[in-house]
Amino acid sequence: MSRALPKYNKRRVVMIGGAAAVVLSGAVIAGNALAGETSKSGTQNATTKAASPGTVNCPAVAPSLPAIPASAKAEVDRNLTLLNTQISEANKRLVDTVGQGGPNFIQNAILGPLKDKRVATINRIATAIGRTAAKPQGLDSLAPCTLNAVGGAAAATPTATASASAAATAGGGTGTASGSTAAGTISCPDVASKLPAIPASAKAEVDRNLALLNTQISEANTRLANTVGQGGPNFVQNAILGPLKDKRVSTIDRIAISIGRTSAKPQGLDSLATCTLNK
């Protein structure tokens, strides 16, 4: 009986050791699984908390250009493409620098340099056209861009633009919108209804400039929405209505000149250039 005890004790030791190994292995497996779940959960949380920086919004340049001479078309197209590339690069930089810098970081590091690039590119477009035709003026006003911040006031820009475009007539007339924003909308006199009979040779150019008048109104309404609360009491007049009038004077003059090449040049159309703000 006493000789059998050692064997029995050995078996007990082996069984207890095996059980302990099983318990330890289970703890390791459970620990690894828990660690993996924690890591996975951390990744999901980081993805969920990633903030969207918004996007860059720049005025369209192509609609504000006059007729492009064939000799300048390739260079103009190349620079119009470059303008789009510059916007894409600025949007990428917005994403890559989320949370960096102080309150003026986006203006100083992204929107400011983007404006400088656009000024140079737009000037090359104007110079290319000016080699064989009248050099377009005032295009530098299209260089500054704004930020459409997610959830911010500028996010309403597409709606404001769409409203203005829908309300503008095909004749380059009023730009009042039915769903006006807090900034109000711009109303301009109709041009098409004041024109004489348009010679067939001038029709394409006249139609193009009438469409440009509508684009100018839409862009001005967009700027209204983007600059709510900025500047002093004369800001809208000096920064939006004044430049819009200058653009309309040039565009209306091109309409009159194109008609005057083969018919009597219409007079007094400049009085239609001045627009007003509908509160």
DOTI-205197 format. One record per atom (N, C-alpha, C): atom name; x, y, z. Coordinates in steps of 0.05 Angstrom, whole numbers, plus 32768, in hexadecimal, padded with zeros to 4 digits. Layout:
// residues N
atom_x_y_z
CA_X_Y_Z
...
This chain:
// residues 279
atom_x_y_z
N_8011_7FE8_8000
CA_8000_8000_8000
C_8011_8019_8000
N_8026_8019_8011
CA_8038_8030_8013
C_8048_8033_7FFA
N_804F_801C_7FEB
CA_805E_801E_7FD2
C_804D_802A_7FBC
N_8032_8026_7FBE
CA_8021_8030_7FA8
C_801D_804E_7FAA
N_8021_8059_7FC2
CA_801C_8076_7FC5
C_802D_8088_7FB3
N_8047_8083_7FB0
CA_8056_8094_7F9F
C_804B_8096_7F82
N_8043_807E_7F77
CA_8038_807F_7F5C
C_801E_8090_7F5B
N_800E_808D_7F70
CA_7FF5_809C_7F70
C_7FFB_80BA_7F71
N_800F_80C1_7F82
CA_8016_80DD_7F84
C_8020_80E8_7F6A
N_8030_80D7_7F5B
CA_803B_80E0_7F41
C_8024_80E6_7F2E
N_8010_80D4_7F2E
CA_7FF9_80D8_7F1C
C_7FEA_80F2_7F23
N_7FE8_80F8_7F3E
CA_7FDB_8111_7F46
C_7FEA_8129_7F3C
N_8005_8128_7F3E
CA_8015_813E_7F36
C_8012_8143_7F18
N_8013_812D_7F08
CA_8010_812F_7EEB
C_7FF5_813C_7EE4
N_7FDF_8132_7EF1
CA_7FC4_813C_7EEB
C_7FC2_815A_7EF2
N_7FCC_8161_7F0A
CA_7FCA_817D_7F12
C_7FDA_818F_7EFF
N_7FF2_8185_7EF8
CA_8003_8195_7EE5
C_7FF5_8199_7ECB
N_7FE9_8184_7EC0
CA_7FDA_8186_7EA6
C_7FC3_8199_7EA8
N_7FB5_8198_7EBE
CA_7F9E_81AA_7EC1
C_7FA8_81C7_7EC2
N_7FBE_81CB_7ED0
CA_7FC9_81E6_7ED2
C_7FD1_81F0_7EB7
N_7FDD_81DE_7EA7
CA_7FE6_81E6_7E8C
C_7FCE_81EE_7E7B
N_7FB8_81DF_7E7D
CA_7F9F_81E5_7E6E
C_7F95_8201_7E76
N_7F94_8205_7E91
CA_7F8A_821F_7E9B
C_7F9B_8236_7E90
N_7FB6_8233_7E91
CA_7FC8_8247_7E88
C_7FC5_824C_7E6A
N_7FC3_8237_7E5B
CA_7FBF_823A_7E3E
C_7FA5_8249_7E38
N_7F90_8242_7E46
CA_7F77_8250_7E42
C_7F7A_826E_7E48
N_7F88_8274_7E5E
CA_7F8C_8290_7E65
C_7F9B_82A0_7E4F
N_7FB0_8292_7E44
CA_7FC0_829E_7E2E
C_7FAE_82A4_7E16
N_7F9E_828F_7E0E
CA_7F8D_8292_7DF7
C_7F79_82A8_7DFB
N_7F6C_82A8_7E14
CA_7F59_82BD_7E1A
C_7F66_82D9_7E19
N_7F7F_82DA_7E24
CA_7F8D_82F4_7E24
C_7F93_82FE_7E09
N_7F9C_82EB_7DF7
CA_7FA1_82F3_7DDB
C_7F88_82FC_7DCD
N_7F73_82EE_7DD1
CA_7F59_82F6_7DC5
C_7F50_8311_7DCE
N_7F53_8316_7DE8
CA_7F4B_8330_7DF3
C_7F5C_8346_7DE8
N_7F76_8341_7DE6
CA_7F88_8355_7DDB
C_7F81_835B_7DBE
N_7F7B_8347_7DAF
CA_7F74_834B_7D93
C_7F5A_835B_7D90
N_7F46_8356_7DA1
CA_7F2D_8364_7DA0
C_7F31_8382_7DA8
N_7F42_8386_7DBD
CA_7F48_83A1_7DC5
C_7F55_83B1_7DAE
N_7F68_83A5_7DA1
CA_7F76_83B2_7D8B
C_7F62_83B9_7D75
N_7F51_83A5_7D6E
CA_7F3E_83AA_7D59
C_7F2B_83C0_7D60
N_7F21_83C0_7D79
CA_7F0F_83D5_7D82
C_7F1C_83F0_7D81
N_7F36_83F2_7D89
CA_7F44_840B_7D88
C_7F46_8416_7D6B
N_7F4A_8405_7D57
CA_7F4B_840D_7D3C
C_7F30_8418_7D33
N_7F1B_840B_7D3A
CA_7F00_8414_7D32
C_7EFA_842F_7D3E
N_7F02_8433_7D58
CA_7EFD_844D_7D65
C_7F0C_8463_7D57
N_7F25_845D_7D50
CA_7F36_8471_7D43
C_7F2A_8479_7D28
N_7F1F_8465_7D1A
CA_7F13_846B_7D00
C_7EFA_847C_7D03
N_7EEA_8475_7D18
CA_7ED1_8483_7D1C
C_7ED6_84A0_7D24
N_7EEB_84A5_7D33
CA_7EF0_84C0_7D3D
C_7EFF_84D2_7D29
N_7F07_84C7_7D12
CA_7F16_84D7_7CFE
C_7F04_84ED_7CF4
N_7F0D_8506_7CF5
CA_7EFD_851D_7CED
C_7F01_8523_7CD0
N_7EEC_852D_7CC3
CA_7EEE_8536_7CA7
C_7EF5_8553_7CA7
N_7F0A_855B_7C98
CA_7F13_8577_7C98
C_7F03_858A_7C86
N_7EF0_857F_7C76
CA_7EE2_8590_7C63
C_7EF1_858F_7C48
N_7EE8_85A0_7C36
CA_7EF4_85A1_7C1B
C_7EF8_85BE_7C12
N_7F09_85C2_7BFF
CA_7F0F_85DC_7BF4
C_7EFB_85E3_7BDE
N_7EF1_85FB_7BDE
CA_7EDE_8604_7BCB
C_7EE9_861C_7BBC
N_7EED_861A_7BA1
CA_7EF9_862F_7B91
C_7EE6_8637_7B7B
N_7EE5_8651_7B73
CA_7ED5_865A_7B5D
C_7EDE_864D_7B43
N_7ECA_8646_7B32
CA_7ED1_863B_7B17
C_7EDD_8651_7B06
N_7EF1_864A_7AF7
CA_7EFF_865D_7AE6
C_7EF5_865B_7AC9
N_7EF1_8643_7ABF
CA_7EEA_863F_7AA3
C_7ED1_8650_7A9A
N_7EBC_8651_7AAA
CA_7EA4_8660_7AA1
C_7EA9_867E_7A9E
N_7EBE_8688_7AAB
CA_7EC3_86A5_7AAA
C_7ED6_86AD_7A93
N_7EDF_8699_7A83
CA_7EF1_869F_7A6E
C_7EE2_86A8_7A55
N_7EEE_86BA_7A45
CA_7EE2_86C1_7A2B
C_7EE8_86AB_7A17
N_7EE0_86B0_79FE
CA_7EE6_869C_79E9
C_7F04_8697_79E8
N_7F0C_867E_79E8
CA_7F29_8677_79E9
C_7F33_8673_79CC
N_7F47_8682_79C4
CA_7F53_867E_79A9
C_7F5E_8661_79A7
N_7F5D_8656_798F
CA_7F66_863B_798A
C_7F83_8638_7992
N_7F93_864D_798D
CA_7FB0_864C_7993
C_7FB5_864A_79B1
N_7FA2_8652_79C2
CA_7FA6_8652_79DF
C_7F98_863B_79ED
N_7F88_862C_79DE
CA_7F76_8618_79EB
C_7F86_8603_79FB
N_7F9B_85F8_79EF
CA_7FAA_85E3_79FD
C_7FB6_85ED_7A17
N_7FC1_8606_7A17
CA_7FCD_8611_7A2F
C_7FB8_8617_7A44
N_7FA1_8622_7A3B
CA_7F8B_8628_7A4D
C_7F81_860E_7A5A
N_7F7C_85FA_7A4A
CA_7F72_85E0_7A54
C_7F85_85D4_7A69
N_7F9F_85D6_7A62
CA_7FB3_85CB_7A75
C_7FB2_85D9_7A90
N_7FAF_85F4_7A8F
CA_7FAE_8603_7AA9
C_7F94_85FF_7AB7
N_7F7E_85FC_7AA9
CA_7F65_85F6_7AB6
C_7F66_85DB_7AC5
N_7F74_85C7_7AB8
CA_7F78_85AD_7AC6
C_7F8A_85B1_7ADE
N_7F9E_85C2_7ADC
CA_7FB0_85C7_7AF3
C_7FA0_85D3_7B0A
N_7F8D_85E5_7B05
CA_7F7D_85F0_7B1A
C_7F6E_85DA_7B2A
N_7F64_85C6_7B1B
CA_7F56_85B0_7B29
C_7F6A_85A0_7B39
N_7F82_859C_7B2E
CA_7F97_858D_7B3D
C_7F9E_859B_7B57
N_7FA0_85B5_7B55
CA_7FA7_85C5_7B6D
C_7F92_85C2_7B83
N_7F78_85C2_7B7B
CA_7F63_85BE_7B8F
C_7F65_85A2_7B9B
N_7F6A_858E_7B8B
CA_7F6C_8572_7B95
C_7F83_8570_7BA9
N_7F99_857D_7BA2
CA_7FB0_857C_7BB5
C_7FAA_858A_7BCF
N_7F9B_85A1_7BCD
CA_7F94_85AF_7BE6
C_7F81_859E_7BF7
N_7F6E_8590_7BEA
CA_7F5C_857F_7BF9
C_7F6C_8568_7C07
N_7F7F_855D_7BF9
CA_7F90_8548_7C05
C_7F9F_8553_7C1D
N_7FAA_856B_7C1A
CA_7FB9_8577_7C30
C_7FA7_857C_7C48
N_7F8E_8584_7C43
CA_7F7A_8587_7C58
C_7F78_856D_7C69
N_7F75_8557_7C5A
CA_7F72_853D_7C68
C_7F8B_8535_7C77
N_7FA2_853A_7C6B
CA_7FBC_8532_7C77
C_7FC3_8542_7C90
N_7FB8_855A_7C93
CA_7FC0_856C_7CA8
C_7FAA_8571_7CBD
N_7F96_8560_7CBE
CA_7F80_8563_7CD1
C_7F8C_8566_7CEE
N_7F83_857B_7CFC
CA_7F8C_857F_7D17
C_7FA6_858E_7D1B
N_7FB4_8594_7D05
CA_7FCD_85A1_7D07
C_7FCA_85C0_7D08
N_7FDD_85CD_7D14
CA_7FDE_85EA_7D14
C_7FC9_85F7_7D25
N_7FC9_8612_7D24
CA_7FB6_8622_7D33
C_7F9D_8629_7D23
N_7F8E_863D_7D2C
CA_7F75_8643_7D1F
C_7F78_864E_7D02
N_7F90_8658_7CFC
CA_7F94_8663_7CE1
C_7FA4_8650_7CCF
N_7FA7_8637_7CD8
CA_7FB8_8625_7CC9
C_7FAE_8620_7CAC
N_7F94_861B_7CAA
CA_7F89_8615_7C8F
C_7F8D_862C_7C7C
N_7F87_8645_7C86
CA_7F8A_865C_7C75
C_7FA7_8661_7C6D
N_7FB9_865F_7C80
CA_7FD5_8665_7C7B
C_7FE4_864F_7C6C
N_7FDD_8636_7C71
CA_7FEC_861F_7C66
C_7FDF_8612_7C4E
N_7FC5_8617_7C4A
CA_7FB8_860A_7C34
C_7FAA_861E_7C21
N_7F97_862D_7C2C
CA_7F87_863F_7C1A
C_7F99_8656_7C0F
N_7FAB_8661_7C20
CA_7FBC_8676_7C16
C_7FCE_866D_7BFF
N_7FDE_8657_7C03
CA_7FEF_864D_7BED
C_7FDF_8645_7BD5
N_7FC7_863A_7BD9
CA_7FB6_8633_7BC2
C_7FAE_864B_7BB2
N_7FA7_8661_7BC0
CA_7FA1_867A_7BB1
C_7FB8_8683_7BA0
N_7FD0_8682_7BAB
CA_7FE8_868B_7B9D
C_7FEC_867A_7B83
N_7FE9_8660_7B86
CA_7FEB_864E_7B6F
C_7FD6_8655_7B5A
N_7FBE_865A_7B63
CA_7FA8_865F_7B50
C_7FAC_867A_7B42
N_7FB7_868E_7B50
CA_7FBC_86A8_7B43
C_7FD0_86A4_7B2C
N_7FE5_8695_7B31
CA_7FF9_8690_7B1C
C_7FED_8681_7B04
N_7FDD_866C_7B0A
CA_7FD1_865C_7AF5
C_7FBD_866B_7AE5
N_7FAC_867B_7AF3
CA_7F98_868B_7AE5
C_7FA5_86A1_7AD4
N_7FBB_86AC_7ADD
CA_7FC9_86C0_7ACD
C_7FD5_86B3_7AB4
N_7FDE_869A_7AB6
CA_7FE8_868D_7A9E
C_7FD1_8689_7A8A
N_7FB9_8683_7A94
CA_7FA2_8680_7A82
C_7F9C_869A_7A74
N_7F9C_86B0_7A83
CA_7F96_86CA_7A77
C_7FAB_86D2_7A63
N_7FC4_86CD_7A6A
CA_7FDA_86D4_7A58
C_7FD8_86C4_7A3E
N_7FD2_86AA_7A40
CA_7FCF_8699_7A28
C_7FBA_86A4_7A15
N_7FA3_86AC_7A20
CA_7F8D_86B7_7A10
C_7F95_86D2_7A04
N_7FA3_86E2_7A15
CA_7FAB_86FD_7A0D
C_7FBF_86FF_79F6
N_7FCC_86E8_79F0
CA_7FDF_86E9_79DA
C_7FD2_86EE_79BF
N_7FBA_86E4_79BB
CA_7FAC_86E7_79A1
C_7F90_86F2_79A3
N_7F88_86FA_79BC
CA_7F6E_8706_79BF
C_7F6F_871A_79D7
N_7F59_8726_79DD
CA_7F58_8738_79F4
C_7F5E_8728_7A0E
N_7F71_8732_7A1E
CA_7F77_8724_7A37
C_7F61_8728_7A4B
N_7F56_8712_7A56
CA_7F40_8715_7A69
C_7F4A_8722_7A83
N_7F3A_8733_7A8E
CA_7F41_8742_7AA6
C_7F31_8738_7ABE
N_7F3B_873D_7AD6
CA_7F2C_8737_7AEF
C_7F2B_871A_7AF7
N_7F3A_8709_7AE9
CA_7F38_86EC_7AF0
C_7F45_86E6_7B0B
N_7F56_86F8_7B15
CA_7F63_86F3_7B2F
C_7F4F_86F1_7B46
N_7F37_86FD_7B42
CA_7F23_86FB_7B57
C_7F19_86DF_7B5B
N_7F1F_86CD_7B48
CA_7F17_86B1_7B4A
C_7F2B_86A0_7B59
N_7F42_86AC_7B61
CA_7F57_869C_7B6D
C_7F52_8693_7B8A
N_7F46_86A4_7B9C
CA_7F42_869C_7BB8
C_7F2E_8685_7BBA
N_7F34_8672_7BCC
CA_7F22_865C_7BD1
C_7F19_865D_7BEE
N_7F04_864E_7BF4
CA_7EFA_864D_7C10
C_7EF9_8630_7C19
N_7EF4_862C_7C32
CA_7EF2_8611_7C3D
C_7ED5_860A_7C43
N_7ECC_85F4_7C37
CA_7EB2_85E9_7C3D
C_7EB5_85D7_7C55
N_7EB3_85E2_7C6D
CA_7EB6_85D2_7C86
C_7E9E_85C0_7C8A
N_7EA3_85A7_7C91
CA_7E8D_8594_7C95
C_7E7C_859E_7CAD
N_7E62_85A1_7CA7
CA_7E50_85AB_7CBC
C_7E51_85C9_7CC0
N_7E62_85D7_7CB0
CA_7E64_85F4_7CB3
C_7E51_8602_7CA0
N_7E52_861D_7CA2
CA_7E40_862D_7C91
C_7E45_862A_7C74
N_7E5F_8625_7C6D
CA_7E67_8624_7C51
C_7E5C_860A_7C44
N_7E53_85F7_7C54
CA_7E49_85DE_7C49
C_7E2F_85E3_7C39
N_7E23_85FB_7C3D
CA_7E0A_8601_7C2F
C_7E10_860C_7C13
N_7E29_8610_7C0C
CA_7E31_861C_7BF3
C_7E24_860F_7BDB
N_7E26_85F4_7BD8
CA_7E1A_85E8_7BC0
C_7DFD_85EE_7BBD
N_7DEE_85EF_7BD4
CA_7DD1_85F5_7BD2
C_7DCD_8612_7BC9
N_7DDD_8624_7BD4
CA_7DDB_8640_7BCC
C_7DE1_8643_7BAE
N_7DF6_8636_7BA5
CA_7DFD_8638_7B89
C_7DE7_862D_7B77
N_7DDC_8615_7B7F
CA_7DC8_8609_7B6F
C_7DAF_861A_7B6E
N_7DA8_8626_7B84
CA_7D90_8638_7B85
C_7D94_864F_7B72
N_7DAB_865B_7B73
CA_7DB1_8672_7B62
C_7DB0_866B_7B45
N_7DBC_8654_7B3E
CA_7DBD_864B_7B22
C_7DA1_8645_7B18
N_7D91_8639_7B29
CA_7D76_8632_7B20
C_7D65_864A_7B1B
N_7D6A_865F_7B2C
CA_7D5A_8677_7B2A
C_7D63_8689_7B13
N_7D7D_8687_7B0C
CA_7D87_8699_7AF7
C_7D7B_8691_7ADC
N_7D72_86A4_7ACC
CA_7D66_869D_7AB3
C_7D7B_8699_7A9E
N_7D73_868D_7A88
CA_7D87_8688_7A72
C_7D91_86A1_7A66
N_7D85_86B8_7A6D
CA_7D8D_86D1_7A61
C_7DA0_86E1_7A72
N_7DAD_86D5_7A86
CA_7DC0_86E3_7A96
C_7DB2_86F7_7AA8
N_7D9B_86F0_7AB2
CA_7D8B_8703_7AC1
C_7D8D_86FE_7ADF
N_7D76_8702_7AEC
CA_7D75_8702_7B09
C_7D80_86E9_7B15
N_7D8E_86EC_7B2C
CA_7D99_86D4_7B39
C_7D8C_86D0_7B54
N_7D73_86DA_7B58
CA_7D66_86D6_7B72
C_7D5E_86B8_7B74
N_7D60_86AE_7B8D
CA_7D5B_8691_7B91
C_7D43_868E_7BA4
N_7D32_867A_7BA0
CA_7D1B_8676_7BB0
C_7D23_866D_7BCC
N_7D37_865C_7BCF
CA_7D40_8652_7BE9
C_7D58_8662_7BF2
N_7D55_867C_7BF7
CA_7D6B_868D_7BFC
C_7D78_8686_7C17
N_7D92_868B_7C1A
CA_7DA0_8687_7C33
C_7D9E_86A0_7C44
N_7DAA_869F_7C5C
CA_7DA9_86B6_7C6E
C_7DB8_86CE_7C62
N_7DC9_86C8_7C4E
CA_7DD9_86DE_7C42
C_7DC9_86ED_7C2E
N_7DB2_86E3_7C25
CA_7DA3_86F0_7C10
C_7DAC_86E6_7BF5
N_7DA1_86F1_7BDF
CA_7DA9_86E9_7BC4
C_7DAC_8702_7BB3
N_7DBA_86FE_7B9D
CA_7DC0_8714_7B8B
C_7DAC_8715_7B74
N_7DA3_872D_7B6D
CA_7D90_8730_7B57
C_7D9D_8743_7B42
N_7D9E_873A_7B29
CA_7DAA_874A_7B14
C_7D96_874E_7AFD
N_7D97_8765_7AEF
CA_7D84_876A_7AD9
C_7D88_8755_7AC3
N_7D73_874E_7AB5
CA_7D74_873B_7A9F
C_7D81_8749_7A87
N_7D93_873B_7A7A
CA_7DA1_8746_7A63
C_7D95_873D_7A49
N_7D8E_8724_7A47
CA_7D85_8718_7A2D
C_7D6C_8728_7A22
N_7D5A_8730_7A34
CA_7D42_873D_7A2B
C_7D47_8759_7A20
N_7D5F_8764_7A25
CA_7D65_877F_7A1C
C_7D76_877F_7A03
N_7D7C_8767_79F8
CA_7D8D_8766_79E0
C_7D7C_8768_79C7
N_7D88_8774_79B2
CA_7D7A_8775_7998
C_7D7C_8759_798B
N_7D72_8758_7972
CA_7D75_873E_7964
C_7D93_8737_7962
N_7D99_871E_7968
CA_7DB5_8715_7969
C_7DBC_8708_794E
N_7DD0_8713_7940
CA_7DD9_8707_7927
C_7DE2_86EA_792B
N_7DDD_86D9_7918
CA_7DE5_86BD_791A
C_7E02_86BA_7920
N_7E13_86CB_7914
CA_7E30_86C9_7918
C_7E38_86CF_7935
N_7E27_86DD_7944
CA_7E2E_86E5_795F
C_7E20_86D3_7974
N_7E0E_86C2_796C
CA_7DFC_86B4_797F
C_7E0C_86A3_7993
N_7E20_8694_7989
CA_7E2F_8682_799B
C_7E3D_8692_79B1
N_7E4A_86A8_79A8
CA_7E59_86B8_79BC
C_7E46_86C6_79D0
N_7E2F_86D0_79C5
CA_7E1C_86DD_79D7
C_7E11_86C9_79EC
N_7E0A_86B1_79E2
CA_7DFF_869C_79F4
C_7E14_8695_7A0A
N_7E2D_8693_7A01
CA_7E42_868C_7A14
C_7E45_86A2_7A2A
N_7E43_86BA_7A22
CA_7E45_86D0_7A36
C_7E2C_86D3_7A47
N_7E15_86CD_7A3C
CA_7DFD_86CD_7A4D
C_7DFF_86B8_7A62
N_7E09_86A0_7A5B
CA_7E0D_868B_7A6E
C_7E21_8693_7A84
N_7E36_86A2_7A7B
CA_7E4A_86AB_7A8E
C_7E3E_86BF_7AA2
N_7E2B_86CF_7A99
CA_7E1E_86E2_7AAC
C_7E10_86D2_7AC2
N_7E04_86BC_7ABB
CA_7DF7_86AB_7ACF
C_7E0B_869F_7AE2
N_7E21_8696_7AD7
CA_7E36_868A_7AE8
C_7E41_869E_7AFC
N_7E44_86B7_7AF3
CA_7E4E_86CC_7B04
C_7E3B_86D1_7B1C
N_7E21_86D0_7B16
CA_7E0E_86D4_7B2C
C_7E0F_86BD_7B40
N_7E11_86A4_7B35
CA_7E13_868D_7B46
C_7E2B_868E_7B58
N_7E42_8696_7B4D
CA_7E5B_8698_7B5C
C_7E58_86AE_7B72
N_7E4B_86C4_7B6B
CA_7E47_86D9_7B7F
C_7E35_86D0_7B95
N_7E20_86C0_7B8F
CA_7E0F_86B6_7BA4
C_7E1E_86A2_7BB6
N_7E30_8692_7BAA
CA_7E41_8680_7BB9
C_7E52_8690_7BCC
N_7E5E_86A5_7BC3
CA_7E70_86B6_7BD4
C_7E60_86C2_7BEA
N_7E47_86CA_7BE5
CA_7E36_86D5_7BFA
C_7E33_86C1_7C10
N_7E2D_86A7_7C09
CA_7E28_8693_7C1C
C_7E42_868C_7C2C
N_7E59_868E_7C1F
CA_7E72_8687_7C2B
C_7E7D_869D_7C3E
N_7E73_86B5_7C3B
CA_7E7F_86CB_7C4A
C_7E6B_86D8_7C5D
N_7E56_86CA_7C65
CA_7E43_86D5_7C78
C_7E51_86DE_7C91
N_7E4C_86F7_7C99
CA_7E57_8701_7CB2
C_7E73_870E_7CAF
N_7E7E_870C_7C97
CA_7E99_8718_7C93
C_7E97_8735_7C8C
N_7EAD_8744_7C93
CA_7EAF_8760_7C8A
C_7E9C_8773_7C98
N_7E9D_878C_7C8F
CA_7E8D_87A1_7C9B
C_7E73_87A4_7C8B
N_7E65_87BB_7C8F
CA_7E4B_87C0_7C82
C_7E4D_87C1_7C64
N_7E65_87C8_7C59
CA_7E67_87CB_7C3C
C_7E75_87B2_7C2F
N_7E78_879C_7C3E
CA_7E86_8785_7C34
C_7E79_877A_7C1B
N_7E5F_8776_7C1C
CA_7E51_8769_7C05
C_7E54_877B_7BEC
N_7E51_8795_7BEF
CA_7E53_87A7_7BD8
C_7E70_87A7_7BCD
N_7E84_87A9_7BDF
CA_7E9F_87AB_7BD6
C_7EAC_8791_7BCC
N_7EA4_877B_7BD9
CA_7EB1_8761_7BD4
C_7EA1_874F_7BC1
N_7E87_8755_7BBD
CA_7E77_8742_7BAD
C_7E68_8752_7B97
N_7E57_8765_7B9E
CA_7E47_8773_7B89
C_7E59_8784_7B77
N_7E6D_8791_7B82
CA_7E7F_87A1_7B71
C_7E8E_8791_7B5D
N_7E9D_877C_7B65
CA_7EAB_876A_7B52
C_7E97_875D_7B3E
N_7E7F_8756_7B47
CA_7E6C_874A_7B35
C_7E64_875E_7B1F
N_7E60_8777_7B27
CA_7E59_878B_7B12
C_7E70_878E_7AFE
N_7E89_878E_7B07
CA_7EA0_8790_7AF4
C_7EA0_8779_7AE0
N_7E9B_8761_7AEB
CA_7E9A_8749_7AD9
C_7E84_874B_7AC5
N_7E6D_8754_7ACE
CA_7E55_8757_7ABC
C_7E5A_876C_7AA7
N_7E67_8782_7AAE
CA_7E6D_8797_7A9A
C_7E7E_878B_7A84
N_7E92_877B_7A8B
CA_7EA4_876F_7A76
C_7E94_875B_7A65
N_7E84_874B_7A72
CA_7E75_8736_7A63
C_7E60_8743_7A51
N_7E52_8757_7A5B
CA_7E3D_8765_7A4B
C_7E4A_8773_7A34
N_7E62_877F_7A38
CA_7E70_878C_7A22
C_7E77_8778_7A0C
N_7E80_8760_7A14
CA_7E86_874B_7A00
C_7E6D_8744_79F0
N_7E56_8744_79FD
CA_7E3D_873E_79EE
C_7E38_8754_79DA
N_7E3A_876D_79E2
CA_7E35_8783_79D0
C_7E48_8784_79B9
N_7E62_877E_79BF
CA_7E76_877E_79A9
C_7E71_8768_7995
N_7E69_8751_799F
CA_7E65_873A_798C
C_7E4D_8740_797A
N_7E38_874D_7985
CA_7E21_8755_7974
C_7E29_876B_7960
N_7E3A_877D_796A
CA_7E41_8794_795A
C_7E54_878E_7943
N_7E5F_8776_7942
CA_7E70_876F_792B
C_7E61_876D_7911
N_7E48_8764_7912
CA_7E38_8761_78F9
C_7E1D_876F_78FB
N_7E19_877F_7910
CA_7DFF_878D_7912
C_7E04_87A6_7923
N_7DEF_87B5_7928
CA_7DF2_87CD_7939
C_7DF9_87C5_7955
N_7E0E_87D1_7960
CA_7E16_87CA_797B
C_7E02_87D5_798F
N_7DF7_87C4_79A1
CA_7DE3_87CE_79B4
C_7DF1_87E1_79C8
N_7DE2_87F6_79D0
CA_7DEC_880A_79E2
C_7DDE_8809_79FD
N_7DEC_8813_7A12
CA_7DDF_8816_7A2C
C_7DDC_87FC_7A3C
N_7DE9_87E6_7A33
CA_7DE6_87CD_7A42
C_7DF5_87CD_7A5C
N_7E08_87E0_7A5F
CA_7E18_87E1_7A78
C_7E06_87E7_7A90
N_7DEF_87F3_7A8B
CA_7DDD_87F9_7AA2
C_7DD1_87DF_7AAE
N_7DD5_87C9_7AA0
CA_7DCA_87AF_7AAB
C_7DDF_87A1_7ABC
N_7DF7_87AD_7ABF
CA_7E0C_879F_7ACD
C_7E09_879F_7AEC
N_7DFB_87B3_7AF6
CA_7DF9_87B6_7B13
C_7DE5_87A4_7B1F
N_7DED_8795_7B34
CA_7DDB_8782_7B42
C_7DD6_878C_7B5E
N_7DC1_8780_7B6B
CA_7DBA_8788_7B86
C_7DB8_876F_7B97
N_7DB6_8773_7BB1
CA_7DB4_875D_7BC4
C_7D97_875B_7BCE
N_7D8B_8743_7BCA
CA_7D71_873E_7BD6
C_7D75_8732_7BF2
N_7D6E_8741_7C06
CA_7D72_8737_7C22
C_7D5F_8720_7C26
